């Protein structure tokens, strides 16, 4: 226990101690902070509910319908007795969205990444991973037991140099990237990565957690928008962000999905997603398909917020997506600014190491359809006054 106390004290001193913030959701993108700052109401800039589908009447209605029809839980893992017709329907819908033959649902994005990657590669294989990939991807790499080779963030030239030097040493090679990076909000150069995948005979896995539903003519993500879907072997993503529900998926060839059913341990040994969650995700996918105005409205609000910051004198890269990082650098200062904003009714989380590299602590603003013009303008103005 003495060692644990010492480690916690070091985190406190460095400004990197993590603590839960207790919230009450008020709806329409507003939360109430409970606990130390009891009663403080804020506009929420830390949610990934980008399209505001969590509260959409159709999503709620379908969730409620299947809850009442089929009960609260699936009962077991799908290979035991938890395999429902709803799972098949959702997998078909996600495969269609991603332009793939088949889909497979997982309990969460974390479970998908730690299940799929070790199923694809192992000893005598290599994983070429972007340095800023999500922690769940790195945990999947560790579990795989393959050689892990990191390339500089969004740098195809560095990736090619590593492939040219090392690819021949390994039996199988997997390239893993995110299409939109969760902490920087920047975009992967997927066409260049796909070219290298083909040139060096690799598998390509793309995590589309922060792109699905938002990018692409049909909401199919960056792989759709960049026209590289046929070259992506495994398209992975989540239902818990723009789709407003919970869980995750992979979309791939029918053969590869059948293989994952037999090899991905986080699928085989996990209880299936419940009917209410499946119903919500099915409704969200229908909305993505039939209401492109949801995406357009979000992008308009993202543009407005960035324009307000730049018009006020902000200097820095705000990225091409709905995730807007405002780098502070020092962890303690980032925390201080986040607290000052919270006192003025703005809830934006300070993201610090080890979630981001040392010296790059930042405030991460997630823009959603909930945010009205006046809120975005006020937030930009208050933020600029503190920088």
N, C-alpha and C positions, 0 to 999 in steps of 0.2 A: 504493500500500500504506500510505503514511503516513496518508492520509485514512481508510482502513478501520480502522487501529489506533486512530485518534482516536475514530471512531464507536463502536467496541467499548468503549473506555475510558469513554466517556460513559454507555453502558448499564450498565457495572459500577458506576460511581459512583451512578447512579440506582436501582440494584437491579432493573433490567429485562433484564439479560442472560439469554438463553435458553441452556440447556445440556441435552443428552440425559442422561437417567438410565437406566443399563443395568440391566435386570431379567432375572431368571429366573422364569418362571411356575411356581409350585408346585402350582397347582390349588386348587379350592374357595375362590377369592377371595384367595389368598395369593401373595405374590411375595417373591423374595430380591433385595436390592439388591447389585449387583456393582460393583467399582471402588473408589472412595474409602472407601465404607462396606461393604467386602466382608463377606459373610456375614450381614448384617442381614436378618432375615425380618420381613415386615410384612403386615398386613391391607390390602388394596388398596381405597382409597376414591376412586381416580381413573379407574377403568374405566367405560365405558359399556355393559358387558355386563349390563344391568339385570336381565334375566330368567335370567341364568346359562345361556343356551342354547349358548354357545361350547363347553361341555363336556358338553352333553346327549348321552346315548348314541345317540339317534335321529338327531340332527344329524350326529354323527361318522360313524355307519354309512352314511347316505345320501351324505355327502361321499366317503367311501372307495369306496362302490359305483360311483359315476359316475366317479371317478378311474380305477378299474381297468377300467371298461367303455369309456370314451371318451377316456382319456388326460389328460395334464396341462394341455393348453392348447386353446383354441378354434381356433387356427391363423391367424386373420385377423380383420379388422374384419367386422362382420356383413353389410355390403353387398358384401363380396368373397366369402369362402368360409367365414366363421365363424358363419353363422346356423344354430343347432342347434334341434331340436325342444324341448330343455330351455328355451331362451330363451322360446319361445312359451308353454310351460306356466307358467313363472314369471310372465310378464306377464299371463296370464289370471288367475292366482291373486291377484296384487296388485291388478288391476283390480276383482276381486270384493271384496276386503277393503275397498277404498276406495269401492265403489259407483259405479264408472265403467265406461265402455264398453271401454276399452283401457288398456294399460300399455306402458311402454318402459323398458328397463334401461340404466343408465349404469355406467361403471367405478367411480365414487365420487360422493359427494355434491357434492364440489367440481366435478367434471366436469359433473354434472347442472346445477348452478346457472349455471356459466359457458357452458353450451351452450344451455339453454332460454331464459334471459332475452334474450340477443341475437337469438335466433330469433324472439321474439315482438314486440320493439319495436326501433326504430332512430331515425334522424333524423326530426325533426318529431313525435316521440312523447315521452311522459313516463313516468317510473317514480316512484311514491310509495312510499317505503321507510321502515320503522320505523328509527329512529336506532340501535337496538341489534341490527339484523340481523347475521347471521354474515358474516364476511369474504368467504366465497365468493359470497354474494349481492351484496355491494358490488363484487366483481371482475366479476361478470356484468353489473352495471349499467354499469360503466366500459366494458366491451367492447361494449355495445349501442350506445353513441354517442347515447343518448337523454338528455333533460334529467332529472337526478336530483333529486328533491325529497324531503327528509327530514322526517318528522313526529315529534313527541315520542313517546317510548316508550309504547306501549299507551294512546295518547290519541286516541280517535276524534273528539273535538271539534276538536282541532288538525288532524287529517286532513281533516275536513269543511271547515274554514275554508280550508285550502289548495286543496282541490278546487273549492270555490265560487269562489275567486279565480283559479285557474290552469287548471282542466281545459279550458275552452273554447279555450285557445290551441293545443291539440295534437290531432293526428289520433287516435292510439290512446293509451290510458293503462293502465298496469299497476300494481296495488297488490300489494306483496310483504310478507309477514309470516311470522314463525315462530309455530307454535301453542304450543310450549313453548320458552322461550329458554334457550340452552345454558349461559350463565354466570350468569344470575339465577334460573333455574328457575321463572320466573313464566309466567303463562298469558295468551295473547292474547284480548281481548274479541271473538271471531270473529263472533258475531251482529251486533254493531254495525258491524264492518268490512264484513261481507257486505251489510248494508243500504246502506252508502255506495257499495259497488261497483255495486249495482243503480241507485241514485239518480243516480249520475254516469256511468253507462255505461262502466265500466272492466272490465278483466280482473282476476281475483284469483288469485294464486299463494300457496299456503301450504306452508311447509317444516315437515314433520312428523317430522323426524329423531329428535327426542327424545320423541315422543308415540306413534308407531306401535307397536302391540303392548302398550301399557301402559294407554291410555285407551280408552274406548268399550266398549260391551257385547260386541263381537266383536273388540276390539283394533284397531279401525280408526282410532284416534287421536281428537284433539279434534274434528276435523270430523265424526266420527260422534257423539261424545258431545254436541256442541252442535247436531246436526241440521242442519248447513249444507252438507253434502256436495254437494248439487245446485247450490249457488251458488258453489262453488269451481271455477274453471276448470281449474287445474293443482294437483293434490296431489302434492307431492314428498316423498321421504323416503329413508332409507338402510336397508340390510340389516346394517350393521356395528355397530349399537348393540343395542337390545333383541332383535333377531333373530339376533344372535350370529355373523353371517357377514361378507360384504363386498360392496360395490357399492351402487348406488342405483337409484331408479326415479322415474318420473312416472306419474300416472294421470290420464286426461283423456278427452275425447270421441275417438271413433275417427278423426274427421277431423283433429283437432289432433295426435294421435299420428302419423298419416301425414305431416302437415306437418313435424313434428319429425324424422322419419326423413330427410327431404329437406333440412332447414335447420340442424339442430343440429350444429355442426362437431365438438363433443366426442363425439358419437355416431358420426358418419360416419367420422371418421379415427382412431378408437381401436380397438385389438384387443378382441374380445369377452371377456366374463367366462368363465373356464374351467369345465368340467363339475363339478369338485368343489365349487366355490363355489355354483354353481346348485343342486346337490343339497342342500347345507347350507341354503340359503335356502328351498327347497321344504319341507324337513322342518320348519324353524322356523315357517313359515306354517301348516302343519298343526297344530303344537303350539299356536300362538296360537288357532286356530279351535276345537280340541277340548279344551283344558285351561285354562279360564278361571281355575282355581285358581292358576296361575302369577302372574297379575296381582294377584289378591287377596293372595297371600302377600307380594309385593313391597310393596304399599300398606300392609300391616300393619307391615312393618319400617320403612318410611318414617315412619309415625305414631309408632312406638316411639322412634325416634331423636330426632325433634323434641320429643316429650314429655319425654324425658330432658334435653334441653338447656333447655327452658323450666322444668322442675321445678328445675333447678340454678341458675336465675336469669338465663338468657340473655335479653337484651332485643334484639329485632330481628326483621325479617321473614324467616322461614325458607322462605317460598314454598309453593305448592300441589303440588309435584311431587317426584320422586325426586332432583332436583338441589337440594342444600341449600347455599346460599352463606353463608359467614360472613365478613362484611366486616371488614377490618382497616384499610384506608385507605392506609397507607404501604407501599410495595413492599418495602423492606428488612425491615420488621418482619414482613410476611407471610412472607417467605422464612425469617426466623429461627424463627418459630413452626412452619412446615412442617418445618424441620430438627429442632427439638426433638421434635415428634411422631414423626418418622421414627426417632429414637433410641429411642423407646418402642414401636416396632412398628406405627406407623400411617402409611400412605403416602397423603397428601392433598396435591395439587399447589397451590402458590401461583400464582394467576392474576393477572398484572400488566399494566399498559399495554404495548403498545397493544391487547391482546386485550380489555381492559375500559377504561372511561374513566379518565383521570388522577385519582388520589386515591381510587380505589375498589378497590384491590388486595384480594384476598380468598382464602380457602381454599375450594375447591370440593369438597364431599363428594358423591360419587355413591353412592347406596344401591343395593345389588343383592341378589338372593335369596341370594347366598353368605353374607351377613352374618348371623351368629347373634346372639341376644339378648345374650349375655355380651359379645360384641365391640362391639355398638352401645352398650351401657351403659358399658363401659370407655372407649370412644372419646369419648363425651360428657363423661365425668368428667375425662379428661386434657385435653381441649380447654378446658373451662371453667376449669381450673386455670391455663391459660396466657393467658387473655384478660384 
